[in-house]
Amino acid sequence: MNEYSQPRSGISALIRDRRTIRSFTSDPLDRAEVLSQLYAAASAVATDWTQPDARYIFVGSDDGKRRAAAIIMEAYREQGLYRFLPDKLNRVMQERLARIPAYLIVQLRTGAAAERDLASVYAALHRFTLLAWSRDIGLVWNTEPILHKPCIAQGFGLGNDQRIVCILYLGRFAKAPKAKRRTPAQDKLTLLR
Amino acid sequence: MNMTALLEQMRPARRFTDRPIAEPLLLELLNDAVWAPTHKLREAWRFIRITDSARPRLRTTVDSSRYPALATVLKEAPLLLIVAVPDSPNSHVAEDDFAAACCLIQNLQLLAWEQGIGMAWELADYSRCASLLATAQVREDERIAGVLGLGYFANDDRNADLPPRPDSTDLQVQVW
């Protein structure tokens, strides 16, 4: 223990307590609440860089989820992963997607500063993750390669100069997973003398 | 401070005081920041701290007319830290590792702000900065997720000289 160890600040506790949530309760999410958190996270100013041209689709209605889930399932089928599996499993997966309270589809226009824009969006999504967690909303980032299939681009209306960054699956949760040990920063720190 | 207030106040740092950041505090901040989401718990990031003796060597590698913001940070920030990640040949893995490092860097900035410490995050196309990469001992199979400059705010007045927040119309959301 050193003089900096205690007490932990609000942000420190928030950052350490956050977990990835994959299993949600059936409680619906309030769209206005989630979007105001997204706005607060996206409009925070962390860098001097030009704001990235990011677009979001918030999917929360039953109709919207059916539409989005059909696009996502099509990408899995294109991948060939589920082609030879019984229809029953397809149905189970589709039902699982339908039970997730909300999805957030994150798109980015890719310009000259592609890496910086991507870093900006990742930082904004992490701020959103922390803010949502502070209000008992959990989420998981999905970045699977299937998101880059043409049927995803077409289904979610991406232009030629746009890409999907990720899909966030969000909801309330009953229980957070236990923490797994992290490697101390000291073990990953090199001094350049 | 709560997260909402922090998000409203936080800005990238531009000016620092000379006050050094104590080593134990840096480690404390980093050990909180490593609780970033990281796919399959790879924790693929690595930190390179530039000591004062190495700083002049690094500064000579950066063309200040081409990278003015980076040159300023290398010159003025009391503490310099590079976050490097593997540039995996698997682009999906490389992208996830880069994303995790960006979340870690965002954690660090939030945590530092609460201590009265500002952070500048520099991220250029470093593939064109071969001598910077070599001097900083970033390996060929790695890339830089950020050159970070950290330091205490002047006069403890972190709200001075804040650039404006973007217009609310900037958030483009469709609802399905």
Interface residues (C-beta under 8 A of the other chain):
Chain A: N2 E3 Y4 S5 R8 S9 G10 I11 S12 L14 I15 R16 R18 T20 R31 L35 L38 Y39 A40 A41 A42 S43 A44 V45 A46 T47 D48 W49 Q51 A54 R55 Y56 I57 F58 V59 G60 S61 D63 G64 K65 R67 A68 E115 R116 L118 A119 Y122 A123 H126 R127 T129 L130 L131 S134 W141 T143 E144 P145 C166 K180 R182 T183 P184 A185 Q186 K188 L189 T190 L191 L192 R193
Chain B: M1 N2 M3 T4 L6 L7 E8 M10 R11 P12 R14 A22 P24 L25 L27 E28 L30 N31 D32 A33 V34 W35 A36 P37 H39 L41 E43 W45 R46 F47 I48 R49 I50 T51 S53 A54 L58 A69 H92 E95 D96 F98 A99 C102 C103 I105 Q106 N107 Q109 L110 L111 E114 A120 W121 L123 A124 D125 A136 Q137 A145 G146 L162 P163 R165 P166 S168 D170 L171 Q172 V173 Q174 V175 W176
